[in-house]
Amino acid sequence: MHVRVRLFAGLRDRAGAEEIELELPDGASVGDALAQLAHVSDGIKVVMAVNREYADADVRLHPDDELALIPPVSGGATELAHARVTTEPLSQDKLTELVKHARAGAIVTFLGVTREVDQLEYEAYAEMAERKIAEIVTRAIETHGLIAAAAEHRIGTVPLSEPSVIVAASAPHRTEAFEGAREIIDRIKEQAPLWKREEGEWVDGTTPAPSS
């Protein structure tokens, strides 16, 4: 069985390629693929994604599956949930407008900005990251009773003092808005496949769990 594995951030640098082609026996699992990639992942806690979903080692693979080797990450939604990964500069005002509502008595926004260095570089498994962020935003709406929520993450070069991520949440009361916004940013940093490079070095992060 011929499969293709996508690589990101430090793993891509180590392999010297964005993709690695593997030959696996029929019925092979994610763990089998990971074993063949030990020369790339040695010393790094990684997980695999199959078709843009984190997968356990015993998940069986098929010839048409898309695989990705995910290193530790840097820190289709409902109508009132918004998620986007983009190379464009982010706007706090635009996200605030997205979550405004007649029933909202509180709107909380969070901006994560570049500090202390001239710029940071962000990379993402963009298709999976946007999907994961949408899931996180939708879950926060349901868990905290938010009226609406939005999150956007910028990739590419982000200059000093400009935001790399913005979260906005609206709710009838401030407690729900604060808690919902905090959950969104915390889960994005823990689970979304995004990586940060500072002054030429990839920043250590956390290993994402196969299930959220």
Beta strands, then each sheet from edge to edge (+ up, - down):
strand 1: 2-7
strand 2: 19-23
strand 3: 47-50
strand 4: 53-55
strand 5: 67-70
strand 6: 81-86
strand 7: 106-113
strand 8: 119-124
strand 9: 148-154
strand 10: 156-159
strand 11: 163-171
strand 12: 194-198
strand 13: 201-202
sheet 1: 2+ 1- 5- 3+ 4-
sheet 2: 6+ 9+ 11- 7+
sheet 3: 10+ 8- 12+ 13-
end
